[in-house]
Amino acid sequence: MKNKEVIIVNPSASALSQSLRSIGYSFNDAVCDIIDNSISAIANTIDVSILWQDERATLSIFDDGCGMDRALLIEAMRPGTRSPLEKRTNRDLGRFGLGLKTASFSQSPKLSVTSWINTDSCHKAEWDLNRLAASNNWNMTLESLTKPPKETVSGTIVQWLDLDFLANTSRDEADDQLARMISGLSDHIGRTYHRFIEGDTARRVAFVVNGIACKPINPFFPEKSTKRPMERIPHGNKEYFIQAYTLPHSSKCTEKEWRENQGPNGYLESQGFYLYRNNRLIVAGSWFSLASKKESTKLCRASIDIDQDSDLAWQIDIKKSSAVPPVSIRKRLKGLISNLTSNSRQAQFHRSRTLATNDIFPVWNRRIIDGSIEYKINNEHPIISKILCNLCDDEKGKLESLLNLIENTLPTRAIYRDLTDDSASICQPEIELETLVLHAQEMKNLLMDAGRSATQIYSLLQHSEMFRLRWGEIRDLL
């Protein structure tokens, strides 16, 4: 008979604390994990400051929420203080009881939290992972302080006392990086918590980064977007709401509006579903692998709203930056995508169709064969046709081989990448005016020989892509 025993195996404090630093938070996601706690504490104002103290870059997050007494503060600083299975309220943006610690340790080995509740006293707790590694014990410092006289009735200050990812950079480089981080953080907060800043569907909260108020960045541009009918998806005893928008084409808004609403990665990457948990953005711009991101659907964005009881079903990760829809929901979402993106496809198709057909004498012909689009040189273009007719069979074969080579080496993938980069524009090498006039004169003569009237000829030439942009100059020289 084998003996069975129960052995208590406590994790190494030194090893585990260092492992907590490597969960994979980005700087912005780490800050937002702290902000989530402030919103759960019913804060009205959340003030983030990033500055230098004693040659160390530090971050401080202040909120005027309900605060914590000594016992609550100790519990909040405990790694794994609440079970993810514990019931949460609809204002609670947490889930795993680890966010304060893991988010903070991912950016700094020193975490300090000061909090107070309606009294003249407050308490300050601090984790120092360097000291913890030396002792290999979970020894946290705690001290009682007098509440600063100008502070709010209740509140909390979270500090990262050493942003050590900047430790090996020069002060000038660190200053530049911090400036970019501050700007990026302000935008990230404006996007993640835009519903709280707007105050229309969520409790209004003010966010400040280094003294400047964060502006809401609504990814759906509701002022000019086309709003589709809301879709409802039942799931057990719950119901999820999907609200789709078709953003305006660049021709329907100002250059500033187009730029501001493209999203951090451009229109192509920003299309898709936007998942909100209790009004807090979790996933921005994803089709959840149910569809590919296409140029034709890049103007479609759709919100999905879930609550705190859906975390396990949607597999919300510890960083609250990714999710996976339940299997039954995935099927329904996949069935909706075609309908949700129809307006975007129609707008893009109309645009491409117009561009493809407005040239009376196109040099390139666009053809759709078995669902694939190909571009072929138009051998019936008056100039090309004339050249081919005037060549002997041998020379004609050589020219046709050259044209075929050009057709088959057209860099379509590179052109597509350039077109989908919303910050880029494609321009062709400029043809000398003298050359354009010679081409126009040659086409004019060909059209006259074909029996076209002068009015018809000038109208056809004016709308030809080759001459359209400089027609005023060309016309005067014909």
C-alpha positions, 0 to 999 in steps of 0.5 A: 500500500502506497503512502499518500501525503499532502505537501505545501509547496509555496512558490519562490517569492523571488522567482514568482515576482520576476515572472509577474514582470513578464506577462506581456503588458504594453505600457498603455495597457498597463496604465489602463489596468490601473485606471480600471481600478479607479473607475471601479472605485467610482472616481470622477477624475483620474490624473496621470503624471509622468515625470522625473524624480531623482534621475528616475522616470516615475508615473503617478495615477491619482483618483478621487474615488472611494479610497481604501482603509488599512485592511482594504489596502493590504488586501489590494496589494496581495497578489491574487486578492480576488478569485476570477470566479467571484461575482462582480458588479457592473461597475467593476472593470476587474476580474483576476485580482492581479491587475494592480500588481502585474500591470505595475510590475511589468513597468517598474520594480517599485509599486507604491499605493497611498489611500485614504477614506474620509479621515485625516489619516492615510496609509501607504503600502509599497512593494520593492521587488529588488528587496523582495528578491534579496529576502525571498519573502513577500515582505511589504512595507506599510506606513501610516501618514497624515493625509495631505491637507489639499487632497480630496475627501477620499482617494488613491495614488498609485505610483511606479517609482522606477520605470526601469525600461528607460534605465539604459538610455541617455536622458535626451533619448529617454525624454524623447521616448517619454514625450512619445509615450505621453502623447500615445497614452493620452490617445489610448485613454481617449480611445479606450474610455471614450464612452466615459469621457463622452458621458452619453452611455456611461458615467462621466469621468475626466481623464488628465495626462500631464495636466492636459485633459484627454479628448474622446476618440470615438472609433465610429465617427458617429457625426458623419457615419451611416448607422445600421440597424442594431443586431441582437444575438441571444446567448443563454440568458443574455443578449449581446448587441451589435451596432455597425457603422459605415464610415464616410468615404474620404471624399465625404469628409475633410482631410482633417476628419479623414486623418483623425478617424483612421485609427492608430493603424489606418483604415484597413487595420481598424475595420472590424468588431470593437468589443466593449466590456461595461463600456470599456473598450477591450478589443479594437478592430478585429473580425475574430478570424471570421473574415479577412480585412479587405480594402472593400470593407475598410469603412465598416466598424461594429461595436459589441457590448458584453458585461462582467458576467461574460468574461469566461465565455469570451475568454477575456485575458488578464491584460484585458486586451484580447478576447475570443467569442463563444462558439455559438456567437462566432457562427452568428457573427460570421453570418452577420459580417456580409450584411454589416459590410455591405455599405462599405463594399458598395461605397468602395465598389462604386468608387472603383467602378467610376475610376475604371470607366471614366476614361473613354480611351483607357490604356489599361483594361480592367477585367473580372475573370472567375472572380479575379481581377486582372489588368491588360493593356488595351491594344485598341487604344488609338495610339497603340493600335496605329503603331501595331498596324504600321509594323511588320509581322516580326516587329509587331510580335516583338512589341506584343511580347514587350506589352505582355511582359509589362502586363505580367510584371505589373506590381499589383501587390506593391500598389495595393500596399501603397493604396491601403496605406492611408498616409501615402499617395501614389503619383506617376512620373510627369510627362512633358507638356510637349509630349502630351501635346504630340500624343493629343495631336496624334489621337486628334488626327486618328479620330478625325480620320474616323469621322468624328466631329471637332466637338466630339474629339475635344470632348473625348480628349478632355476626358481621357486620363492621359490629358485630363489634368493638363487639358487647359494647357493642351487644348490651347496648343492643339 
